[in-house]
Amino acid sequence: MALAGGRTGERAFIDLHCHTRASFDSLSSPTSVVRAAASRGLTHLAITDHETIAGALEARDVAREQAPGLTVLIGEEVRSREGDLIAMFIERAVPRGLSAAETIAAIREQGGLVGVPHPFDRYRGSLLRALEGSPFEASVDWIEVHNARVMVGDGNAQAAAYALDHDLPGVAVSDAHSVIEVGVAYTALDGNPSTADGLLAALPRAELIGGRASYYVRLVTPMAKVVQRLRGNRRPIPSGGPS
């Protein structure tokens, strides 16, 4: 699979939401994810494993050695009490189980950016669905208006409407949990999104390329969770108890 348009000058192709086997629900090695991203024409890939940056750090090292045309961004998908958030450009993992406001503050303390993943997906820990009817006043940097794993319902359409109403940039992401999904949806940008400032500057004029994960691919995730449990890799429970 090659990306639409190919690489041209300062044009960047970025997938801002991707998982490796460091997550409790993926079996993809960082090496295979990096190789897939590079072969498909991505210039930037954000590794956003659940509650850890270990997979992202490994992927960054692999990319530097094996895929010099690919920049791996260090990220995390972290579960706040109200729902999931994406942390980007961080140096250490943000703990699960804080409030959304506390989670955002912890990301900002590191100079990181904040995204809202699958905001209205009815089957996952979606922040804006959980807060339906309540105001969400915290500042974020983007909304996932096309998440390739939103398979049922109008969650992506609701996210696009929310982003428009609140004057927030929208992005398209694969939310890949398997190698075959990497880059199935992505965001094309003019500029250099290798830094927080560069990404922020480029997002308002982004072009969103939306694909969808196969229903059959989605069946891999429950299997991955079972395998990971057997390996002892479970989603961590915050000190305050389950959220």
N, C-alpha and C positions, 0 to 999 in steps of 0.2 A: 504494500500500500504506500503510495507516494502522496504527499500533501499537495493540495490544490495550489497551483501557482509556482511551486518550487521556491528555491532560495534566490532572492534578488536583492542585492545591495544591503541596505539597512533593515530590510524586512525580517522580522523575527516571527517564529512559529513556536508557540508555547502551550504546553499542557500543564495547567496549574493544580492538578489534583490526580495523584497516582500513588498506588500502594505497592509495597514489596512484602516479602515474607516476615519482615519485622513487625507487621501488623498481625493481629490475631485472626484475620479473615482472608489472608492471601498466602499463596505458596510461591510467588514469583521471586526469583533471586534478583538482587540489585544488578548483577551483571547482565542477565537476560533482558531486564527492563531497559537498561541503558542501550544495549545493542539494538533492541527493537525501536526505541525512540530515534536513534541515530539513523538507522536504515530507512525509516519512514520520513525523514526530512525535518524532524523537529530540531530547532536550534536551542530551545530551553525546555527543561523538564523539572517540575516541582515534585519532589517526593514528600508525600504528606501522610506518613504512617500514623496509626492511632497511638497517641500518647508516647511516642518515641521519635528520636531523630537518628537512631542507629542505622537504619536502612538508608536514609538520605546521605549520611556521611560516607557510608560504604559506596553508594552509587556515585557520589562526587569523585571519590578516588578512582573508581573504575573508569569514569568518563575522562578524567585527566590523562589516564594511561592509554585507553583504547578508543576513545571517541572525542578527540580534541575539538571537533566542531559543535559539540553539545555541551551546554552549560547546565549543570544540575543545581537547582535551588533548594536550600534546606528549609523544609516546612514540617508541619504537623497538623493532623486533624485531632482536635482536642474536644472532649465532651464536657461542656459546662452543665450546670444544673438545669438550664433551660433548653439546651440543645447543642449541636455541634458547631464548631468554628474552625476556620483554617488560619493557622499561624504561618507566616512566611518571613524569611530572612531572620531566622532566630539562631541562637547559639546553644541553647539548652532547651530541653523539653519543658512544656508548661503542664503542671499537674492537672489531672482530671478532677471534676467535682466542685470546682469553684463556681461562683455565679458568673453569668455572662459578662457582667461589668468587670468583675475581678479578673476573669480570663483575658479580656481585652486589655486591661491595665497591665497584666503580666507580660503580654506580647509587646505592648508599647514600651515597657521598661527596657526591652532588649533592642529597641529601634525597629521592631518588626511591623509588618502589615497584617491586616485582618480581612479575611473573606468569609462569606456566609455560604456554606455548601448545601446543595439540595434543600433550599429553604422551606418548601411546602410539600416535600415527599411524605406521603401518609404512612410509609412503612419504615422510616428511619428516624433518628433523633434530630428532627428538623426544627431549627430554632424558631422560625417565624410561625410555623404551624403550632408549636407548643405555646407561643405567646399570642395566639389568635385572640383578638379582642382586647389585648393589653398593648400599651404603647411601647415601642422599642426605640429608645432615644440615643443609644450608644453609637458612636461614630465607627463605621466600618469603611473599607476601601473598595470592595466590590461584592457583587452578588452573583452567584452562579445562576445565570438565567437559562443555561442549557447544560444539564448534567446528563450524560449519556446513559446513566443507570436509572433514570426516572422512567420507568416502563409503563406505569399505569396511572391514569388520572391526568390532571392538568397542572401538576406541580411546576413544570417549567414555565408555562404560560403565566401562572400566578407570580412566579419569581420575576419574570420580565416586566409585568405590570408594576410590581412593587419597586423594582429598580427605577423604572420611568417616573413613578409618582414621587420618589424620594431623591431623584437626580443623582443616582449612583451608577457607576460603570457596571456593565454586565460582561461576564465571560462565559465561554463554552469550555467544558472540561470532559475528559473521559471518565474520571473517577475509576481508573483501571484497577482491578483486583487480579487480573490475569494478563499475561504478556500480549495476548491477541488483541486486547482492548486498548493498548497504549496508542494514543494519538487518534482514536476513532472520532473524537471531537477535540477541537483545539481553538486557540485564539491567535489571530494574525495581527501583528503590531508593527508600526513604523517607529524605529528607535532601538534602544538597547535596554531590555528589561532585566539585565543582570544585577541591577541594584534596586533598592527600594524606591529611590527617587526616579530612576529611569523607568521602572514599571508604572509608577503613578502617573508620570508624564505621558506615557503612551496609551494608557487604558481608555481615555475618553474617545479616542478615534479608532478603537479596536474593531476588527472584522471578526465575526464569530462564525466558525465552521462547525455545524452541528451534525454529528452522526449518532447512531444508537448502538448500544451493546446488544448482542444477540440474547434472546431469552435462554437459549441453551447455555451460553457462557455464564449467565447468572446462576445457573444450577451448580457451578463449580464452587461458589462461595460457601454454601453450607458444608460441602465436603471439606473445604479448606479449614473451616472452623473446627471440625472434628479432628482432623489431622493435627492442627495446632494445639488443641487441648491435650491430645495424647503426648505431644512434645512438651507440654507444660507452659505453652504460650497462650495465656488467657487474657482477656481484656481486664486491666487492673481495676480493682474496686477502691474508690476513694476512702480516706480515713473516716469520713462521716457516714459511710454505708453506701449501699447501692443508690444510683441516681438514674 
